[in-house]
């Protein structure tokens, strides 16, 4: 189960901002194209974690694929919209309102983890540890190239450096990686956590170098 500490005052302000956003915009209903494109890789059953789930579009999709889904987001309003979508789709999802910066994830607990349009480098190792060996991570969010285009975050703290996801998950087996700079700046990653012995060897190699 995903747990979280009580939100700090600064994160409460961010939470209120996301609540206002989900009240004022039409929530996307279709799953991320990256997730659909590689849906054949999803296991027929197992546990999935959707981090920064927003209004639940990816959570609902994972549930329709047969996975038991935990959806985590700081916005109560976003999660309420996700619950409505889940009811419409006829799927059950465990919804968790949590401060993502303090999210506590038990190790080796999930077969699939998704994180779309949220950046927190401190979260990367926790996501990797929470995946079971052989598990998949789907990660996509804006890069610094987004400054060249309208929309998206305006703070560098919310934008990926070049190659950041590859470096963060360098001990994983990369299935797909792409950085786009045409129309918008986005990096997309699909990677599989290696088996235990492979993962431990890759981790040691990454720390010590060739």
N, C-alpha and C positions, 0 to 999 in steps of 0.2 A: 504494500500500500504506500502511496506517496503521502508524505507528511510535510508540514511547513511550520515555521515559527510565526509568531504574531508579526504583522507588518510594521515596519518602522514608519515614522511620520512622512518621510519623503516618498515612500512607496505607496502610502495611502493617497497622496496627491496624484500619483501616476494611475492608481486604480480608478479614482474618480474621473480622470481624463478619459480612460478607456470606457468607462460606463457611459459617459456623455457621447463618445463616438458611436458606440453600439446602439444608442438611442436615436442617433441622428442619421445613420446611414442604413442602406439596405444590405443586410448580411449576405455574403456569398453563400450559395447553397451547393454548388458543385465542388467536388474534391479537387485538390491541386492536380494539375496535369502530370506532374512528376510521379505522383503516387499512382495514378491510373496507368501511366505508361509502363511502370514496372510492377504492376499488380500481380503478374504471373509469379513473381518471386515470393509473394506473401504466403505464409504457411496456412493450411486449411483450418487450423485452430491454434490456440495459444493466447498469450497476453500481449496487449499493445498499450503503449503510453503515448498520448498526444500532448506534447508540451506547447504552451501558448495556444491552446485549442481555439480561442476566440469563440465564434458562434457555432463551432462544432461540425463544420463541413467535412473535415478529414476524419474526425472521430466517428461520425455516422457512417462514412464509407467503410472504414475498417470494421465496424460492427456488422455491416451487411456482408462483408467478406468472411464472417464466421469467427472473428476474433473477440475476445473479452477485453473491453477498452476502458482505460482510465484516462479521463480528459481533465487537464489541469490548466487553469487560467486565473489571473488576478481579478478579472472583471465579472462581477455577479450578473450584470446585464447580459454580457456575452454568453455566459453559461445558460442563462434562462432561455435565450434564443436557441442555444444548442439543444436544450431539453425539448423544446417545441419541435425542432427538426427531427430529433430522435423518435418522438412520438409519431410524427408523420411517417417516418420510415419503418416504424414498428420494431425498433431495436432498443436494447437496454445498454446503458452506458453509466459508468460510475463517474460522477462529476465532482471535482475538487476545486474549490476556490482557494488559492494559495499565492503567497508572495514567491515568485519564481526564483528570486535571488537567494532565498533561504530554503529552497525545496530540498527535502531529504529523501533520497531514493535508495531502497534496499538493493544490495548487490545481486546481480544475476537473476533478476525478477521478471524481465520482459523479453519477448521474442521479436518485437518490433517497436521502435521508437520513432516518432515523427516530430519534427520541429520546423515550423514554417513561419518566416518573417518575424523572428525574434533572435537577437544576438546577446549572448552573455558568455564570454570566454571562460569564466569560472565554472560554468555549467557543463562544458565539454567533457571533462574527465568523469563527472558524475553520470552523465548519460552513457558514456562508454562502459563504466563499471556496472550500470544497471541492466545492461543487455546480457542475455545469456550467450554462451559460445554458439556461434552460428546465427545469431540474431542479426536483424537488419536495422540500419538507421537511414531515414530519409530526412535530409536537411536542405532547406532552401531559404535564402534571405538576400537582402540588398547588399551590394558592395559599394565601395567609395565611388565607383563610376556613376552611381545614381545621381551624384551632384550635377552631372551634365544634363539631367532630364528633369522634367516636372514631376511632382509627387514623391511619395516615399519620405523616409526620415531625413531631417536636415542636420542632425547631430552626428559627427564622426563616431561617437560612442556606439551608435546603433548600426554602423555599417562595417562590413567585412573588409579586412585588408586583402590584397591579392594573395591567393593560395592559402588563406587562413584555415579553411575547412580541411584541406588536404593535410596541412600540418597538424591540426588538432586530432585528426583521426588517422594518423600515419601508420599506426600498427594494425589498422583494419585492412581487409581486402576490398579495394575500391571497385565497385561494379560500374559506376558512371560518375563522371564529373564534368561540369561545364561552367564556364564563366561567360556571361553575355554582356556585351556593351553596346548592342544595337537596340535602340528603343528604350531600354532600361538596363541598369546595372544589377545583375543578379547572379549569384553562384548557387549551383545545384549539386548535391552529393547524394549518391546511394552507395552504401558500403556495408559489408558483412563482417561481423566480429569473428575472428579466427577461432578455431578450436583451442581448448585451454593450453595445450603445450605449444601450439603455434603462436598464440597470443602472448604467452610469457616470453618466448624466444624473441618475438618481434619487439616487445616492450624493452627487453634488455638491450637489443641491438639499437633501438631508437635512442636509448639513454647514453650508450657508450660510443656509438658511431661505428663505422666499418673498421 
